[in-house]
Amino acid sequence: MKKRLLLSVSIIAILIFLVIFYFNMYDALEQARSTTPRLGPRMPLPFEMPIPFEYRMWLSPLLLVIAIVPISYYLISKKLEKSMKLMLKIVGKNNNIKSNKNSSDIINKDSILKLLNFNERKVLEGLIRRKGEVLQSEISQMDGMNKLKTHRAIKNLELKGVVKTENRGKTRLIILSKDIKNIMLK
């Protein structure tokens, strides 16, 4: 629902941008005609644009931003959903992990780590070192991490179902999910 709303807002913003762009081009052409008589007579418009040219010049980039941001969010969330589905296939929804060593469906640490970006791997490594529970403030103090990178990585891992969080005063406790814990802490 939220994605559809964002997508419809961006489509409306693109349509409004195109209308304003048309009127801007018309005004620029009319201005050129007023200085160069060889361009021909003025072409009538069905209606005049109620917004002055100066404001339209500022409104155009704003509408493009309003259009691009929701579309980008939509595309990124689609990619995140795909990686989440892949993660669920690897881990299995109901803890159905096969223990047959000859099977190609064996889940190991490397297959899970390959699905994560650098910051997410750092968070997961911190969780493994601390036996499945660590404070967010401790992760943000690790090499190559800061508060923003830590927050984003934890949010992504939460969306993928790898971790869950609990508030602990001014920080949060990051807890490895049971499925991943069974695999990573063997």
C-alpha positions as CSV (number, residue, x, y, z in Angstrom):
1,M,0.0,0.0,0.0
2,K,2.7,2.4,1.0
3,K,4.8,1.6,-2.1
4,R,1.8,2.1,-4.4
5,L,1.1,5.5,-2.8
6,L,4.7,6.6,-3.3
7,L,4.6,5.4,-6.9
8,S,1.4,7.3,-7.6
9,V,2.8,10.5,-6.0
10,S,5.9,10.2,-8.2
11,I,3.8,9.6,-11.4
12,I,1.7,12.7,-10.5
13,A,4.9,14.7,-9.9
14,I,6.2,13.7,-13.3
15,L,3.0,14.6,-15.1
16,I,3.0,18.1,-13.4
17,F,6.7,18.5,-14.3
18,L,5.9,17.7,-17.9
19,V,3.1,20.3,-18.0
20,I,5.3,23.0,-16.4
21,F,8.2,22.0,-18.8
22,Y,5.8,22.5,-21.7
23,F,4.8,26.0,-20.5
24,N,8.5,26.9,-19.8
25,M,9.4,25.9,-23.4
26,Y,6.5,27.9,-24.7
27,D,7.5,31.0,-22.7
28,A,11.1,30.7,-23.9
29,L,10.0,30.4,-27.5
30,E,7.7,33.4,-27.1
31,Q,10.6,35.4,-25.6
32,A,12.7,34.4,-28.6
33,R,10.0,35.4,-31.0
34,S,9.7,38.8,-29.4
35,T,13.4,39.5,-30.0
36,T,13.7,37.7,-33.4
37,P,10.8,38.6,-35.8
38,R,11.8,35.9,-38.4
39,L,10.5,33.1,-36.1
40,G,6.9,33.8,-37.1
41,P,3.7,34.9,-35.4
42,R,2.7,33.9,-31.9
43,M,1.1,30.5,-31.4
44,P,-2.1,30.6,-29.2
45,L,-2.3,28.4,-26.2
46,P,-5.6,26.8,-25.0
47,F,-5.0,28.5,-21.6
48,E,-2.4,30.5,-19.8
49,M,-0.2,29.1,-17.0
50,P,-1.3,30.7,-13.7
51,I,2.2,30.3,-12.1
52,P,4.8,33.0,-13.1
53,F,7.8,31.9,-15.0
54,E,10.3,32.6,-12.1
55,Y,8.4,30.3,-9.8
56,R,8.1,27.6,-12.4
57,M,11.9,27.5,-12.8
58,W,12.2,26.6,-9.1
59,L,9.2,24.3,-9.1
60,S,10.6,22.0,-11.9
61,P,13.6,20.6,-10.1
62,L,11.5,20.3,-6.9
63,L,9.0,18.1,-8.8
64,L,11.8,16.0,-10.2
65,V,13.1,15.3,-6.7
66,I,9.6,14.5,-5.6
67,A,9.3,12.1,-8.5
68,I,12.8,10.5,-8.3
69,V,13.0,9.8,-4.5
70,P,9.8,7.6,-4.3
71,I,10.8,5.7,-7.5
72,S,14.2,5.0,-6.1
73,Y,12.7,3.8,-2.8
74,Y,10.4,1.6,-4.7
75,L,13.2,0.0,-6.7
76,I,15.5,-0.4,-3.7
77,S,12.7,-2.0,-1.7
78,K,12.0,-4.5,-4.6
79,K,15.7,-5.4,-4.5
80,L,15.6,-5.9,-0.8
81,E,12.6,-8.1,-1.0
82,K,14.4,-10.3,-3.5
83,S,17.4,-10.7,-1.3
84,M,15.1,-11.4,1.6
85,K,13.3,-14.1,-0.3
86,L,16.6,-15.6,-1.2
87,M,17.7,-15.5,2.5
88,L,14.5,-17.2,3.6
89,K,15.1,-20.0,1.0
90,I,18.6,-20.5,2.4
91,V,17.6,-20.4,6.0
92,G,14.2,-22.0,5.7
93,K,11.1,-20.6,7.3
94,N,10.5,-23.4,9.7
95,N,14.1,-24.3,10.7
96,N,14.1,-27.1,8.1
97,I,17.9,-27.4,7.8
98,K,19.1,-30.5,6.1
99,S,22.0,-32.2,7.7
100,N,22.9,-34.5,4.8
101,K,26.5,-33.6,4.0
102,N,26.2,-34.8,0.4
103,S,23.3,-32.5,-0.3
104,S,23.8,-29.2,-2.1
105,D,21.3,-27.5,0.2
106,I,23.7,-27.5,3.2
107,I,23.7,-24.1,4.7
108,N,27.0,-22.7,6.0
109,K,28.2,-19.4,7.2
110,D,29.8,-18.4,3.9
111,S,26.5,-18.7,2.0
112,I,24.8,-16.3,4.4
113,L,27.7,-13.9,4.5
114,K,27.7,-13.6,0.7
115,L,24.2,-12.2,0.8
116,L,25.2,-9.3,3.1
117,N,27.0,-6.1,2.3
118,F,30.2,-5.1,4.2
119,N,28.5,-3.2,7.1
120,E,26.0,-6.0,7.6
121,R,28.8,-8.5,7.7
122,K,30.6,-6.4,10.4
123,V,27.4,-6.4,12.5
124,L,27.0,-10.2,12.1
125,E,30.6,-10.8,12.9
126,G,30.2,-8.7,16.1
127,L,27.1,-10.8,17.0
128,I,29.0,-14.0,16.4
129,R,31.9,-12.9,18.7
130,R,29.4,-12.0,21.4
131,K,27.4,-15.3,21.1
132,G,24.4,-13.7,19.5
133,E,23.7,-10.6,21.5
134,V,25.5,-7.2,21.4
135,L,24.8,-3.6,22.1
136,Q,24.4,-1.3,19.1
137,S,26.9,1.2,20.7
138,E,29.5,-1.5,20.8
139,I,29.1,-2.3,17.1
140,S,29.4,1.4,16.2
141,Q,32.8,1.5,17.9
142,M,34.2,-1.3,15.7
143,D,36.8,-0.4,13.0
144,G,35.2,1.0,9.9
145,M,31.8,1.5,11.5
146,N,30.0,4.6,12.9
147,K,26.6,5.3,14.3
148,L,24.9,5.9,10.9
149,K,26.5,2.8,9.2
150,T,25.5,0.7,12.2
151,H,22.0,1.9,12.2
152,R,21.5,1.3,8.5
153,A,23.1,-2.1,8.6
154,I,20.9,-3.2,11.6
155,K,17.7,-1.9,9.9
156,N,18.6,-3.9,6.8
157,L,19.3,-7.0,8.8
158,E,16.0,-6.5,10.7
159,L,14.2,-6.3,7.4
160,K,15.9,-9.5,6.2
161,G,14.9,-11.3,9.4
162,V,18.5,-11.9,10.5
163,V,18.3,-9.9,13.8
164,K,15.8,-8.3,16.1
165,T,16.3,-5.4,18.4
166,E,15.3,-4.5,22.0
167,N,15.6,-1.0,23.6
168,R,18.1,-0.9,26.4
169,G,18.3,2.6,27.8
170,K,20.0,5.0,25.3
171,T,21.1,2.1,23.0
172,R,19.6,-1.0,21.6
173,L,20.4,-4.7,22.1
174,I,20.9,-6.5,18.8
175,I,19.9,-10.2,19.0
176,L,20.6,-12.8,16.3
177,S,17.4,-14.6,15.1
178,K,17.1,-18.3,16.1
179,D,17.5,-19.6,12.6
180,I,20.7,-17.7,11.9
181,K,22.0,-18.4,15.4
182,N,21.7,-22.2,14.8
183,I,23.7,-21.9,11.7
184,M,26.3,-19.3,12.8
185,L,27.0,-20.5,16.3
186,K,27.5,-24.2,15.7
